[in-house]
Every structure is written in C-alpha cells, then in structure tokens.
Amino acid sequence: MHLKEVKGLLSPTNGMNISRGCIHGCIYCDARSKCYDMRHDFEDVEIKTNAPALLEDALKRKRKKCMVGTGAMSDPYIPIPENLANIRACLEIIERHGCGLAIQTKSNLILRDLELLIKINEKSKCVVETTLTTYDEALCKIIEPNVCTTKARFEMLKTMRDNDIKTIVWISPLLPFINDTAENLRGLLQYCVEAKVYGIINFGIGLTLREGDREYYYQKLDEHFPGLKQRYQQKYGNSYQLMSDNNAALMHEFYTVCDKYDIVYGPEKLFGYMRTYDKHEAIQFDLFGAY
C-alpha cells in the first residue's frame, strides 16, 4: 500500500475511485489490464489520501444533487485501514450533501457503514452492487481468494433487502470450462430471487481478456486447473471476448428467471437507474466514468 494525493476525483458522470489496485486476488480481474496504465504493482494499492476533500469540493460546486458512483475499477472496501477510513468519510460527505449513491463491492465490509447507507437512501437513493460468479464456495476461494465468499455476499444482499436498499448483482464472469454450468447459474439466480434484488447485470456467459489480465489469468489456470490454459489457447487464441459454448442455453434460462420474478436486466436500463438521482425522473442511459 502507498499513499498519493491526486488532482481530481469525480469523473464528468460523477463516478469516482478512492484507490487504484486491489488485493482481492480475483483471477479474472480486468482492472489488471495494461490499457489502464497503472504505474505500480496491482497489489500495491494506491490510496488517494485527499479523496474526501476533493469530493467535498466537487459536491459543493454542484448546481444540482446527483448520484455518485464508486467501485467501477477499484473496490471501495479493500481491507486497508486508510482505505476504509476514506470510504466512510466519502459516504458521510455524500449523505450530508443529500446526494445519492451507487456503490459496487465484493466485500461484506460494507455492512460496517450500513447506517450511513440507510441515511443516504432515506434522503435520496442508495444502490448497492455486488458480483456473484460461483455458487460453489470452494471454487469461490480459488477464483476470488482474498474476499468474502459468495454466501457472505448473499447474506449482505439480504441485509440490504431488509433495510429497503435496492441491490444490483453482476453475474459476471462465468468462466468457460470452470463455472459456466446450469447448476452454477441456477444457484446464483436462486440467491438473487431470495434476496429480492432489483436487477442483474450480465453481458453473456464468458469473460473478456486483455493484455495484462490474460497473462495473470493463464498463470492462475496453470496453478489451479492444469491443462486448461492450453484448451483456452486452442479455442480462443488471443480473442478479447471468450464466449462459453453454453451461452445460448444459459442466457435463455437467465431471461426466464428474471422475467418470472420481475428482476430488471439489460445493462442500459440498470446503468440508467443507477445514474438517475430522483426515483421519479426519466431514466438516463449513460454510464459512470471513473478516473
């Protein structure tokens, strides 16, 4: 971990990341990709020490209240004391200014700030997002080794449900030959149904790999799934998008369950919902940006 003062925080669409890098260890993490031009080791998390001050200044200058998004590129609940202090300070600022929040995390550490999320939700709107990739707890500890398991995130979703905070789940990525199965998808969808999530974001059954991300992913395949890297290379080469052979069948099941239980799907609808400050305003279909 290292500390850094930065010049800016909020993107033009009010997205922010209070750190860069991560120690969760997810084997598929796109944020490792070289295109993001990270100048330090990925696990050497860079804490933006002046993030709260920059957020305070930015929200003071807003003519209208807005939704603030965080977690798109770096989890706000990386378990480093300085990082946890930063996200709490930022939540206090958002609540004080009466702004809304869309926050994405794989960690149940978010529950430490539950009272602030409730206050934000009472004033405007709070949306909590999390990623679920595998129903199998043992597999979860392999592909997402340093973060709470799927079951713990499911319990977090139920806590949000019980406090009237809307939740959105990212069921992504489902890794070809690893967890791209009907059994896995059904387990994850059952969690979503029981937790009464507002929506599910899914871009298809598969994953994406870019330079930097691909090398790390293949290294972990060699470590945990011997021989699978060669199978990937033979089937996909250096493709960016690696779609599962099970994509059509599993997406049909996904749509069927979402329709049955009135779960919103479709990335544009859900990103629009997270970008809309007033619950009664028309949905705007633009995405969070982030530095």
C-alpha positions as CSV (number, residue, x, y, z in Angstrom):
1,M,0.0,0.0,0.0
2,H,1.1,3.5,-0.7
3,L,-0.4,7.0,-0.3
4,K,-0.9,9.6,-3.0
5,E,-2.5,13.0,-3.4
6,V,-4.4,13.3,-6.7
7,K,-5.6,16.3,-8.6
8,G,-9.1,15.1,-9.4
9,L,-11.7,12.6,-8.2
10,L,-15.1,12.8,-9.8
11,S,-15.5,12.0,-13.5
12,P,-17.8,14.0,-15.7
13,T,-20.6,11.5,-14.9
14,N,-19.9,11.6,-11.2
15,G,-18.0,8.3,-10.9
16,M,-15.1,8.0,-8.5
17,N,-12.5,5.5,-7.3
18,I,-10.8,6.3,-4.0
19,S,-7.9,3.9,-4.7
20,R,-6.1,2.1,-7.5
21,G,-5.2,-1.6,-7.4
22,C,-6.6,-4.4,-5.3
23,I,-5.7,-7.3,-3.0
24,H,-8.8,-9.4,-3.6
25,G,-6.9,-11.6,-6.0
26,C,-9.7,-12.4,-8.4
27,I,-8.1,-14.4,-11.2
28,Y,-10.1,-12.8,-14.0
29,C,-9.8,-9.1,-12.9
30,D,-10.0,-6.8,-16.0
31,A,-8.5,-3.9,-13.9
32,R,-5.1,-5.6,-14.3
33,S,-5.2,-4.8,-18.0
34,K,-2.3,-2.7,-19.3
35,C,-4.7,-0.3,-21.0
36,Y,-5.4,1.3,-17.7
37,D,-1.8,2.4,-17.4
38,M,-1.2,1.6,-13.8
39,R,2.3,2.7,-12.8
40,H,2.6,0.5,-9.8
41,D,2.2,-3.2,-8.9
42,F,-1.5,-4.1,-8.8
43,E,-1.4,-5.4,-5.2
44,D,0.5,-2.3,-4.1
45,V,-2.8,-0.4,-3.6
46,E,-2.6,3.3,-4.1
47,I,-4.8,5.2,-1.6
48,K,-6.0,8.6,-2.7
49,T,-5.4,10.4,0.6
50,N,-7.3,13.6,-0.4
51,A,-10.3,11.8,-1.9
52,P,-12.7,13.1,0.8
53,A,-11.5,16.7,0.4
54,L,-11.9,16.5,-3.4
55,L,-15.3,15.0,-3.1
56,E,-16.4,17.7,-0.7
57,D,-15.2,20.4,-3.0
58,A,-16.8,18.8,-6.1
59,L,-20.2,18.4,-4.4
60,K,-20.2,21.9,-3.0
61,R,-19.9,23.2,-6.6
62,K,-22.7,21.1,-8.0
63,R,-25.8,23.1,-9.1
64,K,-28.0,20.0,-8.7
65,K,-27.8,17.0,-6.5
66,C,-26.6,13.9,-8.2
67,M,-25.9,10.2,-7.9
68,V,-22.3,9.4,-7.0
69,G,-20.9,6.1,-8.3
70,T,-18.0,4.2,-6.9
71,G,-16.4,0.8,-7.3
72,A,-16.2,0.5,-11.0
73,M,-12.5,0.0,-11.2
74,S,-11.4,-0.4,-7.5
75,D,-13.4,-1.9,-4.7
76,P,-14.1,0.8,-2.1
77,Y,-13.9,-1.9,0.7
78,I,-10.4,-3.1,0.2
79,P,-9.4,-4.1,3.8
80,I,-6.8,-1.5,4.4
81,P,-7.4,0.9,7.3
82,E,-6.7,4.0,5.3
83,N,-9.0,2.9,2.5
84,L,-11.8,2.0,4.9
85,A,-11.5,5.4,6.6
86,N,-11.6,7.1,3.2
87,I,-14.8,5.4,2.0
88,R,-16.6,6.2,5.3
89,A,-15.6,9.8,5.0
90,C,-16.8,10.0,1.5
91,L,-20.2,8.4,2.4
92,E,-20.6,11.0,5.2
93,I,-20.0,13.7,2.7
94,I,-22.5,12.2,0.2
95,E,-25.1,11.9,2.9
96,R,-24.5,15.5,4.2
97,H,-25.0,16.9,0.7
98,G,-28.1,14.9,0.1
99,C,-26.7,13.1,-2.9
100,G,-27.4,9.6,-4.0
101,L,-25.0,6.7,-4.1
102,A,-24.4,3.6,-6.4
103,I,-21.7,1.6,-4.7
104,Q,-20.1,-1.6,-6.0
105,T,-18.2,-4.1,-3.8
106,K,-17.4,-7.7,-3.4
107,S,-16.9,-7.3,0.4
108,N,-19.3,-7.6,3.2
109,L,-17.3,-5.0,5.0
110,I,-19.8,-2.6,3.5
111,L,-22.1,-3.6,6.4
112,R,-19.9,-1.5,8.8
113,D,-21.3,1.6,7.1
114,L,-24.9,0.3,6.9
115,E,-26.3,3.2,9.0
116,L,-24.8,5.7,6.5
117,L,-26.3,3.8,3.5
118,I,-29.7,3.9,5.2
119,K,-29.4,7.6,5.8
120,I,-28.4,8.2,2.2
121,N,-31.3,6.1,1.0
122,E,-33.8,8.0,3.2
123,K,-32.7,11.3,1.7
124,S,-32.3,10.2,-2.0
125,K,-31.3,6.8,-3.3
126,C,-28.7,4.2,-2.4
127,V,-28.0,1.3,-4.7
128,V,-25.6,-1.5,-3.6
129,E,-24.0,-3.6,-6.2
130,T,-22.0,-6.9,-5.8
131,T,-20.6,-9.6,-8.1
132,L,-21.6,-13.2,-7.9
133,T,-19.6,-15.6,-10.0
134,T,-19.9,-19.0,-8.4
135,Y,-22.3,-20.8,-6.2
136,D,-19.6,-23.3,-5.1
137,E,-17.9,-21.9,-2.0
138,A,-14.7,-24.0,-2.5
139,L,-14.4,-22.8,-6.1
140,C,-15.0,-19.2,-5.0
141,K,-12.0,-19.3,-2.7
142,I,-9.9,-20.3,-5.8
143,I,-11.1,-17.7,-8.3
144,E,-11.7,-14.9,-5.7
145,P,-9.3,-15.9,-2.9
146,N,-9.0,-12.9,-0.7
147,V,-12.5,-11.6,-0.4
148,C,-15.6,-12.9,1.3
149,T,-17.3,-15.8,-0.3
150,T,-20.5,-15.8,-2.4
151,K,-22.6,-17.0,0.6
152,A,-21.3,-14.0,2.7
153,R,-22.3,-11.6,-0.2
154,F,-25.7,-13.3,-0.4
155,E,-26.2,-12.6,3.3
156,M,-25.1,-9.0,2.7
157,L,-27.7,-8.7,0.0
158,K,-30.4,-9.9,2.3
159,T,-29.4,-7.3,4.9
160,M,-29.8,-4.6,2.3
161,R,-33.2,-6.0,1.3
162,D,-34.3,-5.9,5.0
163,N,-33.3,-2.3,5.1
164,D,-35.1,-1.3,1.9
165,I,-31.9,-0.6,0.0
166,K,-32.1,-1.6,-3.7
167,T,-29.4,-4.1,-4.9
168,I,-28.0,-5.0,-8.3
169,V,-26.0,-8.2,-8.8
170,W,-23.3,-8.6,-11.5
171,I,-23.4,-12.3,-12.6
172,S,-20.1,-12.0,-14.4
173,P,-17.9,-13.5,-15.5
174,L,-18.8,-17.1,-15.8
175,L,-15.6,-18.8,-16.9
176,P,-15.6,-21.3,-19.8
177,F,-15.0,-24.9,-18.6
178,I,-15.0,-23.8,-15.0
179,N,-18.3,-22.3,-13.8
180,D,-20.3,-21.9,-17.0
181,T,-22.8,-24.5,-16.0
182,A,-26.6,-24.6,-15.5
183,E,-26.1,-25.8,-11.9
184,N,-24.0,-22.7,-11.1
185,L,-26.2,-20.2,-12.8
186,R,-29.3,-21.7,-11.1
187,G,-27.7,-21.4,-7.7
188,L,-26.7,-17.8,-8.2
189,L,-30.2,-16.9,-9.6
190,Q,-31.8,-18.5,-6.6
191,Y,-29.7,-16.3,-4.3
192,C,-30.9,-13.3,-6.3
193,V,-34.5,-14.3,-6.1
194,E,-34.3,-14.9,-2.3
195,A,-32.5,-11.6,-1.7
196,K,-35.1,-9.8,-3.9
197,V,-32.5,-8.0,-5.9
198,Y,-33.7,-5.1,-8.1
199,G,-31.6,-6.1,-11.1
200,I,-28.9,-8.3,-12.5
201,I,-26.2,-7.1,-14.9
202,N,-25.0,-9.8,-17.3
203,F,-23.1,-9.4,-20.6
204,G,-23.3,-13.1,-21.6
205,I,-21.8,-16.3,-20.4
206,G,-18.0,-16.0,-20.7
207,L,-15.3,-13.5,-19.9
208,T,-13.0,-10.9,-21.5
209,L,-9.2,-10.9,-21.5
210,R,-6.8,-8.2,-22.4
211,E,-3.0,-7.8,-22.2
212,G,-2.0,-7.9,-18.6
213,D,-5.2,-9.5,-17.5
214,R,-4.8,-12.5,-19.8
215,E,-1.3,-13.4,-18.6
216,Y,-2.4,-13.3,-14.9
217,Y,-5.5,-15.4,-15.7
218,Y,-3.4,-18.0,-17.5
219,Q,-0.9,-18.1,-14.7
220,K,-3.7,-19.0,-12.3
221,L,-5.2,-21.6,-14.7
222,D,-1.8,-23.3,-14.6
223,E,-1.7,-23.1,-10.9
224,H,-5.3,-24.4,-10.1
225,F,-6.5,-26.0,-13.4
226,P,-3.6,-27.8,-15.0
227,G,-4.0,-28.1,-18.8
228,L,-6.9,-25.7,-19.1
229,K,-4.7,-22.8,-20.4
230,Q,-3.9,-24.9,-23.5
231,R,-7.6,-25.6,-24.0
232,Y,-8.3,-21.8,-23.9
233,Q,-5.5,-21.0,-26.2
234,Q,-6.6,-23.6,-28.7
235,K,-10.2,-22.5,-28.7
236,Y,-9.9,-18.7,-28.3
237,G,-6.4,-17.7,-29.3
238,N,-5.9,-14.1,-28.3
239,S,-9.5,-13.1,-28.6
240,Y,-10.8,-10.3,-26.3
241,Q,-14.2,-11.9,-25.8
242,L,-14.3,-15.5,-24.8
243,M,-17.9,-16.7,-25.0
244,S,-19.0,-20.0,-23.5
245,D,-20.4,-22.8,-25.7
246,N,-23.3,-22.8,-23.2
247,N,-24.1,-19.1,-23.7
248,A,-27.4,-19.5,-25.6
249,A,-28.9,-22.1,-23.3
250,L,-27.8,-20.3,-20.1
251,M,-28.9,-16.9,-21.2
252,H,-32.3,-18.3,-22.1
253,E,-32.6,-19.6,-18.5
254,F,-31.4,-16.3,-17.2
255,Y,-34.0,-14.3,-19.0
256,T,-36.7,-16.8,-18.0
257,V,-36.0,-16.5,-14.3
258,C,-35.6,-12.7,-14.4
259,D,-39.0,-12.4,-16.2
260,K,-40.7,-14.7,-13.8
261,Y,-39.6,-12.8,-10.7
262,D,-39.6,-9.3,-12.1
263,I,-35.9,-8.8,-11.9
264,V,-34.7,-6.0,-14.1
265,Y,-32.0,-6.9,-16.6
266,G,-30.3,-5.2,-19.5
267,P,-27.2,-3.1,-18.8
268,E,-28.6,0.1,-20.2
269,K,-31.7,0.0,-18.0
270,L,-29.6,-0.7,-14.9
271,F,-26.9,1.8,-15.6
272,G,-29.6,4.3,-16.3
273,Y,-31.3,3.5,-13.0
274,M,-28.1,4.0,-11.1
275,R,-27.4,7.3,-12.8
276,T,-30.9,8.8,-12.0
277,Y,-30.9,10.9,-8.9
278,D,-34.7,11.2,-8.4
279,K,-36.6,8.0,-8.4
280,H,-39.4,9.6,-10.4
281,E,-37.2,11.1,-13.1
282,A,-36.9,9.6,-16.6
283,I,-34.0,7.1,-16.9
284,Q,-30.9,8.4,-18.5
285,F,-28.9,5.9,-20.4
286,D,-25.3,6.9,-19.8
287,L,-22.6,5.1,-17.9
288,F,-20.4,6.0,-14.9
289,G,-17.0,7.2,-15.9
290,A,-14.1,6.9,-13.4
291,Y,-10.5,8.1,-13.1
